[in-house]
Every structure is written in C-alpha cells, then in structure tokens.
Amino acid sequence: MLYKIGILGLVIHSVFWLRMLYESWRVLIAKNKHGNWYIVFFLFISVILILIDGIKIEYLRYGHTIQFAWLIYGLLIVSIKQSRENNENIMVP
C-alpha cells in the first residue's frame, strides 16, 4: 500500500483508521448502552476484519472491494455520530 499512496497517504489513511476505531471503541465501552450498540459492535468487528484481511489481499485492488470497505466505514461513522448526538435507537424493531 505504501508504494501506491506514498508515505503521506499511508499516514493519513492510518490516522483515519485509528481515529475511527478509537471513536467506535469509546461508544462500545460507554457505561450507558446506546440503542444502536449492536450496530456499532458489528461494524467495529467488520472494519477490523477488513483491515486484517487487507494484509493478505489489499482491498484497494478491486473496485467492488473499495466500495464495500467505504460503505462499512461510512456506516460506522454515521452510527457513532448518531449514538453520540441524541442516543436514539436507529435499529428497526
């Protein structure tokens, strides 16, 4: 990945991952369980699995895997923001 996006790109990409995982971890360990805790947990695990699998086969190789990874990233960010702002349950009962 370093040769494709360079040192600065790798640093920015890594900071993005670490910040996203840190923010989702904070939501997961919050004392009051949010209504969408299960969504954040599922997406947190999905992002970790995508990153681990990216060691073997990088997800930036094919268009459909890039779209899937960014879809998961976007859903995780929206879920974190939703759980922070109004503690509203976004799951359909």
C-alpha positions in Angstrom: 0.0 0.0 0.0 2.9 2.3 0.7 4.0 2.2 -3.0 0.5 3.1 -4.2 -0.4 6.0 -2.0 3.0 7.1 -0.6 4.2 7.8 2.9 1.9 10.8 3.5 -1.1 8.9 2.1 -0.3 5.9 4.3 -0.1 8.1 7.4 -3.4 9.9 6.6 -5.1 6.6 5.9 -3.7 5.0 9.1 -4.8 8.0 11.2 -8.3 7.7 9.7 -8.5 4.0 10.7 -7.1 4.6 14.2 -9.4 7.6 14.8 -12.5 5.7 13.6 -11.6 2.6 15.6 -10.9 4.7 18.7 -14.2 6.6 18.5 -16.2 3.4 18.0 -14.3 1.8 20.9 -15.4 4.7 23.1 -19.0 4.2 22.1 -18.7 0.4 22.8 -17.3 0.8 26.3 -19.7 3.6 27.3 -21.4 2.8 30.6 -24.9 3.6 29.3 -25.6 1.3 26.4 -26.8 3.1 23.3 -29.7 1.9 21.4 -27.5 1.1 18.4 -24.7 -0.5 20.3 -25.1 -3.8 18.3 -24.7 -1.9 15.0 -21.6 -0.2 16.2 -20.2 -3.5 17.5 -20.9 -5.3 14.2 -19.4 -2.6 12.1 -16.4 -2.3 14.5 -15.7 -6.0 14.1 -16.2 -5.7 10.3 -13.7 -2.9 10.0 -11.1 -4.9 12.0 -11.7 -7.9 9.8 -11.3 -5.8 6.6 -8.1 -4.4 7.9 -6.7 -7.8 8.9 -7.8 -9.3 5.5 -6.1 -6.4 3.8 -2.8 -7.7 4.9 -3.2 -10.7 2.7 -5.2 -9.2 -0.2 -5.4 -5.4 -0.1 -8.9 -4.1 -0.5 -7.7 -1.2 -2.7 -7.1 -3.7 -5.6 -10.6 -4.0 -6.9 -13.5 -1.5 -7.3 -16.1 -3.6 -5.6 -14.0 -4.2 -2.5 -13.2 -0.5 -2.3 -16.9 0.3 -2.4 -17.7 -2.3 0.2 -15.0 -1.1 2.6 -16.0 2.6 2.3 -19.7 1.6 2.8 -18.7 -0.1 6.1 -16.6 2.9 7.1 -19.4 5.3 6.3 -22.0 3.2 8.2 -19.7 3.1 11.2 -19.1 6.8 11.2 -22.8 7.5 10.9 -23.6 5.1 13.7 -21.0 6.7 16.0 -22.4 10.1 15.3 -26.0 9.0 15.8 -25.2 7.4 19.1 -23.4 10.4 20.4 -25.8 13.1 19.3 -29.2 12.0 20.5 -28.8 8.5 21.9 -31.5 7.4 19.5 -32.1 3.8 18.5 -31.7 3.5 14.8 -32.4 -0.2 14.7 -35.8 -1.3 13.3 -37.6 -3.4 16.0 
